[in-house]
Amino acid sequence: MLETGVKAPDFTLPDQDGELKTLSQYRGQKVVLYFYPKDNTAGCTKQACAFGELYPDFLEKGAVVLGVSKDSVASHKKFHEKYAMPFTLLSDVDKEVIMAYDVWKEKVNYGKRTFGVVRTTYLIDEEGVIIKAFSNVKAAENPAQMLKTLSE
């Protein structure tokens, strides 16, 4: 996980519609950048839907929400449409951004060691600096946690 106080690595990734997005295009706004393991899984769906429900509150506080996983643009499009998400999902199939943000880690599941995305959320300020970082977040609680953090 990256530390607070450092410049967030910029990136260019396709969104759910295949349009390229960069972190720098959100300068002047706070960015909630969350990394999640996989579209359409129980935890990831809870997290995404909760961000969707609270999205007007994030906008009110001058923040946008960007979700990142290694799923394809096509997978993101289906996930995005199925749950009518009001925010952007970014596809990082090559894991370049996932690696840059240090969220690709070894996991142990039922005694089996694998590598995958550790659910992590960053709050990035208007200048592109990481001001908060949360690792191993609880999917359903993370959106409210981030909204509270924005209010502090």
C-alpha positions in Angstrom: 0.0 0.0 0.0 1.3 3.5 -0.8 1.8 5.9 2.0 -0.1 9.1 2.7 1.6 12.3 1.6 3.0 10.9 -1.6 1.9 11.9 -5.1 -0.6 9.3 -6.4 0.8 7.6 -9.5 -1.0 8.9 -12.6 -2.5 6.4 -15.0 -4.4 6.0 -18.2 -7.0 3.2 -18.2 -10.1 2.4 -20.2 -13.5 2.8 -18.4 -16.5 0.6 -18.8 -17.2 2.2 -22.2 -13.7 1.8 -23.4 -12.9 5.5 -23.1 -9.5 6.3 -21.7 -9.4 8.1 -18.3 -6.4 9.5 -16.5 -6.1 10.4 -12.8 -4.8 13.8 -13.8 -8.1 14.7 -15.5 -9.6 14.8 -12.0 -7.3 17.5 -10.7 -9.3 20.0 -8.7 -11.5 17.3 -7.3 -10.9 14.7 -4.5 -10.8 11.2 -5.8 -11.8 8.0 -4.0 -9.8 5.4 -5.8 -10.8 1.9 -4.8 -9.3 -1.4 -5.9 -11.4 -4.5 -5.8 -10.8 -8.2 -6.8 -13.6 -9.1 -9.3 -16.8 -7.9 -10.9 -20.1 -9.6 -9.9 -18.8 -11.3 -6.8 -20.7 -10.9 -3.5 -18.3 -8.5 -1.7 -17.4 -6.5 -4.7 -21.1 -6.0 -5.6 -21.9 -4.9 -2.1 -19.1 -2.4 -2.2 -20.0 -1.0 -5.6 -23.7 -0.7 -4.8 -22.9 1.1 -1.6 -20.7 3.5 -3.4 -23.5 4.0 -5.9 -26.1 4.7 -3.3 -23.8 7.3 -1.6 -22.4 8.8 -4.8 -24.6 12.0 -4.6 -23.0 12.6 -1.2 -19.5 12.1 -2.5 -20.3 14.6 -5.3 -21.7 17.0 -2.8 -18.3 16.9 -1.0 -16.4 17.5 -4.2 -15.2 13.9 -4.7 -15.5 11.4 -7.5 -15.3 7.6 -7.1 -13.3 5.4 -9.4 -13.3 1.6 -9.1 -10.3 -0.4 -10.5 -10.0 -4.1 -11.1 -8.2 -6.4 -13.5 -11.5 -7.3 -15.2 -12.0 -6.5 -18.9 -13.9 -3.5 -20.3 -16.7 -5.9 -21.4 -17.0 -7.3 -17.8 -17.0 -3.8 -16.4 -19.7 -2.7 -18.8 -22.0 -5.6 -17.8 -21.3 -5.0 -14.1 -21.8 -1.3 -14.5 -25.1 -1.6 -16.4 -26.5 -4.5 -14.2 -26.3 -2.3 -11.1 -26.8 1.1 -12.7 -23.6 2.5 -11.2 -23.3 6.3 -11.4 -19.5 6.2 -11.1 -16.6 5.0 -13.3 -15.0 1.6 -13.4 -11.5 1.2 -14.8 -10.1 -1.8 -16.4 -6.5 -2.7 -15.6 -6.0 -6.1 -17.3 -2.2 -5.7 -17.4 -2.2 -4.9 -13.6 0.1 -1.9 -14.2 -1.9 0.4 -12.0 -2.7 -2.3 -9.5 1.1 -2.9 -9.1 1.8 0.9 -9.0 -0.6 1.3 -6.1 0.9 -1.8 -4.4 -2.4 -3.7 -4.0 -1.3 -7.0 -5.7 -0.5 -9.3 -2.8 -0.1 -12.9 -1.8 -3.3 -14.2 -0.2 -4.1 -17.4 1.7 -7.5 -18.9 1.1 -8.3 -22.2 2.6 -4.6 -22.9 3.0 -3.9 -22.2 -0.7 -1.5 -19.4 -1.5 -2.4 -17.2 -4.5 -1.9 -13.7 -5.6 -4.7 -11.2 -6.1 -6.0 -7.7 -5.4 -6.2 -6.8 -1.8 -9.3 -4.6 -1.4 -7.7 -1.1 -0.9 -9.1 2.4 -1.0 -7.2 5.7 -1.4 -8.4 9.2 -0.9 -6.5 11.6 -3.2 -6.7 15.3 -2.8 -7.3 18.0 -5.4 -3.5 18.2 -6.2 -3.1 14.4 -6.7 -1.6 13.6 -3.3 -2.7 10.6 -1.3 -4.2 11.9 1.9 -5.7 8.6 3.3 -5.1 4.9 2.5 -7.1 1.9 3.8 -6.1 -1.7 3.1 -8.1 -4.9 3.7 -11.3 -2.9 3.9 -14.6 -4.4 4.6 -16.5 -4.2 1.3 -20.0 -3.3 2.6 -18.6 -0.7 5.1 -15.9 1.0 3.0 -18.1 3.5 1.1 -19.6 4.9 4.4 -16.1 4.9 5.9 -14.8 6.9 2.9 -17.7 9.4 3.1 -17.0 9.9 6.8 -13.3 10.4 6.1 -14.2 13.1 3.5 -16.2 14.9 6.2 -13.3 15.0 8.7 
